[in-house]
Amino acid sequence: MRIQDIIEGKKEWRAHKARVKALPKDYQIVYKEIQKYLFKVGPVELTDGIGLLSGIIDLFEKGAHMGKDVLEVTGEDVAAFCDELIKDSKTYADLYQESVNQTVNEAMKED
């Protein structure tokens, strides 16, 4: 990774955080919980830029602009909202499951 890429990534992340801070307080709270959830469960692509997170902010900005409560945007079950966002994405849990299965299969072949 080039130094220029690191600098650009930091600029992008700072701009992203500024957008979050500009949201109404209830949206900020829910966004931060979504971010924590996604960082814990995956998806793997989440670390490749901030595309999914920016998309959530886009959605939240529209909802706030329309005067909607944040839970009108996400639904009452925020975790289910997150799961729906990443349903077709490979998660770290998927990678771990594959690793376990591969280890077991290789061990069984040795016996």
C-alpha positions in Angstrom: 0.0 0.0 0.0 1.4 3.4 -1.0 1.6 6.3 1.4 -0.8 8.2 -0.9 -3.4 5.5 -0.5 -3.1 5.7 3.3 -3.5 9.5 3.2 -6.5 9.3 0.9 -8.0 6.6 3.1 -7.7 8.8 6.2 -9.2 11.8 4.4 -12.1 9.6 3.3 -12.6 8.2 6.8 -12.6 11.8 8.3 -15.2 12.9 5.8 -17.2 9.9 6.6 -17.1 10.6 10.3 -18.1 14.2 9.7 -21.2 13.0 7.8 -22.1 10.8 10.8 -21.7 13.8 13.2 -24.0 15.9 11.0 -26.9 13.3 11.4 -29.6 13.8 14.1 -28.6 12.3 17.5 -30.9 9.3 17.2 -29.5 8.5 13.8 -25.9 8.8 15.1 -26.7 6.3 18.0 -28.2 3.7 15.6 -25.4 4.2 13.0 -22.7 3.6 15.7 -24.5 0.4 16.8 -24.8 -0.8 13.2 -21.1 0.0 12.6 -20.1 -2.1 15.7 -22.4 -4.9 14.6 -20.9 -5.0 11.1 -17.3 -4.8 12.4 -18.0 -7.9 14.7 -19.9 -10.1 12.3 -18.5 -9.2 8.9 -18.8 -8.8 5.9 -15.2 -9.3 4.7 -15.5 -6.5 2.2 -16.3 -4.0 4.9 -12.6 -3.4 5.4 -12.2 -2.6 1.7 -13.1 1.1 1.8 -16.3 2.4 3.4 -18.9 1.8 0.7 -21.5 -0.1 2.7 -21.2 2.3 5.6 -21.5 5.3 3.3 -24.6 3.8 1.8 -26.1 3.6 5.2 -25.3 7.2 5.8 -26.9 8.1 2.5 -30.0 6.2 3.6 -30.0 7.9 7.0 -29.5 11.4 5.5 -32.5 10.9 3.3 -34.6 9.6 6.2 -33.6 12.5 8.4 -34.3 15.0 5.6 -37.8 13.5 5.2 -38.3 13.9 9.0 -38.5 10.1 9.7 -37.6 8.6 12.9 -34.5 6.4 12.5 -36.4 3.2 13.4 -38.8 4.0 10.6 -35.8 3.7 8.3 -34.2 0.6 9.8 -37.2 -1.1 11.4 -37.4 -2.0 15.1 -34.9 -4.9 14.7 -31.7 -3.1 13.8 -29.7 -6.4 13.9 -32.1 -7.9 11.3 -31.6 -4.7 9.2 -27.9 -5.3 9.3 -28.2 -9.0 8.5 -30.4 -8.1 5.4 -27.7 -5.7 4.2 -25.0 -8.3 4.3 -27.1 -11.4 3.4 -25.2 -12.0 0.2 -21.8 -11.1 1.5 -19.1 -13.4 2.8 -18.6 -12.9 6.5 -15.7 -13.7 8.8 -17.9 -16.4 10.3 -18.2 -18.0 6.8 -14.4 -17.9 6.5 -13.9 -19.5 9.9 -16.5 -22.2 9.1 -14.7 -23.0 5.8 -11.4 -23.2 7.7 -12.8 -25.5 10.3 -14.3 -27.8 7.7 -11.1 -27.8 5.7 -9.0 -28.7 8.7 -11.4 -31.5 9.7 -11.5 -32.9 6.1 -7.7 -32.8 5.9 -7.3 -34.5 9.2 -9.8 -37.3 8.2 -7.8 -37.9 5.0 -4.6 -38.5 7.0 -6.2 -41.3 9.1 
